[in-house]
Amino acid sequence: MTNTSYDELDDIYQEVILDHYRNPRNQGDLINPDLHSRGFNPFCGDEVVLDIELDSDGIVSDAKFTGQGCSISQAAASILTDLVQGKKLDQVLQLSQRFRELMKGRELEEEELDQMGDLEALQGVRNFPIRIKCALLAWSTLEDSISEYQAPSI
């Protein structure tokens, strides 16, 4: 006997991931980004390059990505660029932390899942530990970029 609701949910999640992979949102480069970083996974060759533009209030006004790799890494980058727009960097870091917790197996509250938008579709990845790095590549790249941006200049 199969659990139809789980199977249907899994199908929906797969559709979301494939849609972001086949029709990536916000793909491209920004001319003069405030944050720019490249993430690379040497184990599989996945690559993500992120460009983030901030407005005068420190809110993400635009986010773009380029890259190559598996459907999970590229879909995660596409979802990231959608989710971070309109948020302050501290909100972006909170979202990233929550996604990391989801990937580590923490069950999130309904409200937390709602804030994650299409990222929720990637929760099934946590059942495949080798693929978690694929899902986190864009987020790790973003975290590195924010750290570099916020670091005091010497």
Secondary structure, DSSP 8 states (H G I E B T S, - for coil): ---HHHHHHHHHHHHHHHHHHHS-SSBS--SS-SEEEEEE-TTT--EEEEEEEE-TTSBEEEEEEEEES-HHHHHHHHHHHHHHTT-BHHHHHHHHHHHHHHHTT----HHHHHHTGGGGGGGGGGGSHHHHHHHHHHHHHHHHHHHHHHS---
